[in-house]
Amino acid sequence: MKILKFGGSSVARPETIRQVVEIVGLAGPRAVVVVSALGGVTDGLLEAASRAAEDGESWRESLVTLRTRHRDTAEALAADSDVTADLERLFDELSELLHGVSLLRECSDRTRDRILATGELASSRIVAAALRAAHIPAAAVDARTLIRTDRTFGAARVDVDVSYPAIRAALADRTEVPVVTGFLGATDRGATTTLGRG
């Protein structure tokens, strides 16, 4: 198994994602791809959360910018309609989270982790779609189904004894390239966690 990790600058634009597709194509069938959010998106999500907590309304502008960027990137890479619908669902969920933050005028660490997860979830779908458009079978994989963590939201620690067997079982003998979300995990009760930036 060959693990290929692509950070935000590697998936920042359609052109760089095409380079990722070329690299994965050369890596062979046992590749596992791990992706970050599109370059700058995590900062954009943090800004949207801060705006929602502070003034209650300007987060909507940030949301439109993020939604449009992901939709345009997917379209530039010839993503299929299922991916476009998937992205719309993700950003609808993000809108609900930010609206909740704006009503409460506060953003807990737990809620912030759910907001930040949008970046990796969207990126994994876009990259998997770009691979499929290049005739490389691929599927997005949500690391929250594989990585078990403690409840330290924002800097969660991985329970390796639970996570490693789950990863091995999920990624063994796959017929398509898994495109796994970086940065994310989940508690034993399914709450989204992030593993700390960098």
C-alpha positions in Angstrom: 0.0 0.0 0.0 1.4 3.4 -1.0 0.1 6.4 1.0 0.1 9.7 -1.0 -0.7 12.8 1.1 -1.6 16.1 -0.6 -1.8 19.3 1.4 -3.8 22.4 0.7 -1.5 23.9 -1.9 -1.5 20.6 -3.9 -5.3 20.8 -4.2 -5.7 24.6 -4.3 -6.8 25.0 -7.9 -8.0 22.8 -10.8 -4.6 22.8 -12.4 -2.9 21.5 -9.2 -5.6 18.9 -8.7 -4.9 17.7 -12.3 -1.2 17.3 -11.3 -2.4 15.2 -8.3 -4.4 13.0 -10.7 -1.2 12.5 -12.8 0.8 11.5 -9.7 -1.9 9.1 -8.5 -2.1 7.5 -12.0 1.6 6.8 -11.9 1.5 5.4 -8.3 -0.4 2.2 -9.3 -3.5 0.4 -8.0 -2.4 0.1 -4.4 -2.4 3.9 -3.8 -4.3 5.5 -0.9 -4.7 9.2 -1.3 -5.1 11.5 1.7 -6.2 15.1 1.1 -6.4 18.4 2.9 -9.0 21.1 2.3 -8.4 23.2 -0.8 -5.7 25.7 -0.1 -7.0 28.6 2.1 -10.3 26.9 2.8 -9.7 26.1 6.4 -8.8 29.7 7.1 -12.0 30.7 5.2 -14.1 28.4 7.4 -12.5 29.8 10.5 -13.3 33.3 9.3 -16.9 32.3 8.6 -17.3 30.8 12.1 -15.8 34.0 13.7 -18.0 36.2 11.7 -21.1 34.2 12.7 -20.2 34.4 16.4 -19.3 38.1 16.2 -21.8 39.9 14.1 -24.4 37.3 13.1 -24.8 38.1 9.4 -21.6 38.6 7.4 -20.8 34.9 7.5 -23.3 34.5 4.6 -20.9 36.3 2.3 -18.1 33.9 3.4 -20.4 30.9 2.8 -21.2 32.1 -0.8 -17.5 32.5 -1.6 -16.7 29.0 -0.3 -19.6 27.3 -2.0 -18.9 29.0 -5.3 -15.2 28.1 -5.2 -15.9 24.4 -4.6 -18.6 24.3 -7.3 -16.4 26.0 -9.8 -13.5 23.7 -9.0 -15.6 20.6 -9.4 -17.1 21.8 -12.7 -13.6 22.7 -14.1 -12.5 19.1 -13.4 -15.6 17.6 -15.1 -17.0 16.2 -11.9 -20.3 14.3 -12.2 -23.7 15.6 -11.1 -23.6 13.3 -8.0 -20.5 15.2 -6.8 -22.2 18.6 -7.4 -25.2 17.4 -5.4 -22.9 16.1 -2.6 -21.2 19.5 -2.4 -24.5 21.3 -2.2 -25.5 19.1 0.7 -22.2 19.7 2.5 -22.6 23.5 2.1 -26.3 23.4 3.2 -25.2 21.6 6.4 -22.4 24.2 6.8 -25.0 27.0 6.4 -27.1 25.4 9.2 -24.1 25.2 11.5 -23.1 28.8 10.9 -26.7 30.0 11.3 -26.8 28.2 14.7 -23.5 29.9 15.7 -24.9 33.3 14.7 -28.0 32.8 16.8 -25.9 31.8 19.9 -23.2 34.3 19.2 -20.6 31.7 20.2 -18.7 28.8 18.5 -17.7 26.0 20.8 -14.6 23.9 19.9 -16.9 21.0 19.1 -18.9 23.1 16.7 -15.8 24.6 15.1 -14.5 21.0 14.4 -17.8 20.2 12.6 -17.5 23.5 10.6 -13.8 22.8 9.7 -14.6 19.2 8.6 -16.4 20.7 5.6 -13.1 21.5 3.9 -11.7 18.0 3.8 -15.0 16.4 3.1 -15.5 18.6 0.0 -11.9 18.2 -1.1 -12.0 14.4 -1.0 -15.2 14.4 -3.1 -13.7 16.7 -5.7 -10.4 14.8 -6.0 -12.1 11.5 -6.2 -14.3 12.9 -9.0 -11.3 14.2 -10.8 -9.7 10.8 -10.7 -12.8 9.2 -12.0 -13.0 11.7 -14.8 -9.4 10.6 -15.8 -10.7 6.9 -15.8 -9.0 6.1 -12.5 -11.6 4.3 -10.3 -11.8 6.3 -7.0 -14.1 6.9 -4.0 -14.1 9.5 -1.3 -13.6 8.0 2.2 -14.6 9.9 5.3 -11.8 9.3 7.9 -14.4 9.8 10.7 -15.4 6.2 10.0 -11.8 5.0 10.5 -10.1 7.3 13.0 -11.2 7.0 16.6 -10.1 9.9 18.9 -10.6 11.3 22.4 -12.8 14.3 22.9 -10.2 17.0 22.8 -11.9 19.1 20.1 -9.4 21.0 18.0 -6.5 18.8 18.9 -7.8 15.3 19.3 -5.6 12.3 20.0 -6.0 9.2 18.0 -6.8 5.9 19.7 -4.4 3.8 17.6 -5.5 0.5 19.1 -9.0 1.0 17.7 -8.1 3.0 14.6 -5.3 0.9 13.0 -7.4 -2.2 12.7 -10.3 -0.2 11.3 -8.1 1.4 8.7 -6.6 -1.9 7.6 -10.0 -3.5 7.3 -11.5 -0.6 5.4 -8.7 -0.1 2.9 -7.6 -3.7 2.2 -8.5 -5.2 -1.1 -10.3 -2.1 -2.5 -10.9 -2.0 -6.2 -10.8 1.8 -6.4 -8.4 4.4 -5.1 -9.6 5.6 -1.6 -9.4 9.4 -1.3 -9.4 9.9 2.5 -10.0 13.1 4.4 -7.0 14.2 6.3 -7.3 16.1 9.6 -10.5 14.4 10.7 -11.6 11.8 13.2 -14.5 11.0 15.5 -15.1 10.2 19.1 -16.5 6.9 20.2 -20.0 8.5 20.1 -19.5 9.8 16.5 -18.7 13.5 17.3 -16.5 15.1 14.7 -13.0 15.9 15.8 -10.0 17.6 14.2 -6.4 16.4 14.8 -4.8 19.8 15.0 -3.5 21.9 12.1 -0.2 21.0 10.5 
